[in-house]
Amino acid sequence: MSKKKKRARSQRKNEITKGIFEVLEKEPGKSFNYKQIASKLGITEAQDRNELIRRLGQLKQKERIREVERGKFQKMASLEKLYTGRVDLTTNGNAYIIIEDLEEDIFVPNHKLNKAFHGDTVKLSVAPKRKGKRPEGTVVDIVERKKSSYVGILEKKKTFAFVKPTDAKMYTDIFVAIDNIKDAQDGDKVLVELGDWPKDADSPYGKITEVLGKPGEHHTEIHSILAEYGLPYEFPYDVEQYANTLDTTIKAGEINKRRDMREILTFTIDPKDAKDFDDALSFVPLENGNYEIGIHIADVSHYVLPDTLLDEEAFNRATSVYLVDRVVPMLPEVLSNNACSLRPNEEKYTFSAIFELDKNAVIRNQWFGRTVINSDERFAYEEAQHIIETKAGKIPKEVSIRNGGYTVSDAIVNATITLDRLAKIMRKKRMDSGAISFDKVEVRFRLDEKNEPEGVYFKEAKDANKLIEEFMLLANRKVAEFIGAQKPKKTFIYRVHDEPDEEKLMALNGVISKFGHNVNLKDKKSISTSLNQLLENVKGKKEQNLVDTLTIRSMSKAIYTIDNIGHYGLAFEYYSHFTSPIRRYPDVMVHRLLQHYLDKGKSVKEEVYEEKCKHASNMEVLASSAERDSIKYMQIKFMQDHSNEEFIGVISGVTEWGIYVEIIANKCEGMVRIRDIKDDYYNFDEKQYAIVGERFKKVYQLGDEVVVMVKNTDLVKRHLDFSLIGKRE
């Protein structure tokens, strides 16, 4: 192209750019598409029209104009700022946008959400802050939807249908054309995939991808919980087939590549109803008075190879999900319950951390690598606990998970008692270093063959549980330290836990002061010491579950990352997850990386593994949310059969719309709505964590003991409502 033509073309570009701004500035409140702008500028030639489209895209990229909806542009206000953040929707339909770089969240009224939903990542324009007003924004673009599918109830008409999502934070129903409803019937609970939301439509369009069943039925509600979080409940056919064709036999050639520990005393200790046993302990007394203790972990990475169908599925799931009535495993059963389960009297491939410990639990030697074992015994926690308490090998039939009572060898008794003694020394060292002792009461249900709840019991960690915990912590810590302390630095996966946020701790103090407790916020050591004292002081008290829960919430969230900052809660400088590759994908990656570095491999790419860590952390949050929802569902189901009974509960939360009450006997939590308390008109007192009667000044405060009855149970919405009888006298 000649210089003259180039100059003319450049001049034309500038004219078009100038013209765009003239059109948009003339009517700043309006938005225009390229056709409207072309018409106003008198552009008719295809070449100029293409240049106009190109310039609109470039100006949007440079954030000089904004695209308010697909293909429609508007002038950017000169003082407006654009941010990217995450939508946090409130129950009234308005939202706050959480922006990492800003201390204050930005308020967005519902009519300025521009079709954004809870959890979406959005681009937000924020007008200058007016005096005395909080900053307010407008969503200008949806960068990424958090969810592509929603669970809801189908309302079927003659020629179309709507799905009303059960998610309380979804403010619109979803329109479904009649040919997109599969074989769903009116009133069915379904999974609907979100489609477009046309400008002139009241609701987004969608199509039904799965019919979950009739609302309220057990299998429907459990599948709904999984579907709400995008979690699968079965393996794809090709993944199952691939897993079933794996050669899981033990080969002499493979044994020769490993440290052979088949003749060493080895055993497992697990819950009595466990289906998979992914860790075992071995024990050898040494001539020098020390002990060789092996922590042997199922060698999942031997079977799950990178870039295979099985690996892709395991990575996508990232974790097993433990619902109230079932486990949704990360790996198919052929691995999780068979090849990788360290069952007694079966040869198994393992990845091991082996330590020489002296009588004071000081590490004198360590070794990491692949092994082969043959477990001698399988114990339930209750059986190991009996050995610890009686210091004898006779297991009575009341405790036994075998057919009747039995006796174990003196070697097993000696190993168990010694391991328990060493574990207690290691635990004391941890606590003295500032570790926090979270022994939160876990609610469990006794279910009949139809998965109906027959009763509630509380899972309590005893010495046998803590024995296993301490040796797993030892392996996790020393594996992380073995790689983390090497120079030059090697990319590795750590499980990190940041220090608690001071504001959250101050808020915790505000609540627990109502029960006469306090956390010393002077310094790091004071915080951990007084948190442990707090957790000890509330044991067995009415407020224990509430205080345990609030204390955990005041902590930072533990995550996976390649950036090691240590683990505050455990008081470890280095920590990783090595001990559960059957149920956690990060452990599989740790095994692979450990072997890679043992083989003198070079450091792997940081960014690849950091992305994998983020995915694993996100999936862990979804899995734990699903687990909580399943417990809540079963609590409501349990309370359905106790509607005529009075219960003593503790006020566990106070809001402007009601009080939450946790029943002391079974930890079920429900709500008493303010509008249902008829003896007075009650107002919410935020400072006192209380509601106060207007006429008679009666106060219901956080921590008060009250008597309640079940008013309403809703399995579909997972709501439990109580009627308030009054304060406990």
Disulfide bonds with the S-S distance in Angstrom:
none
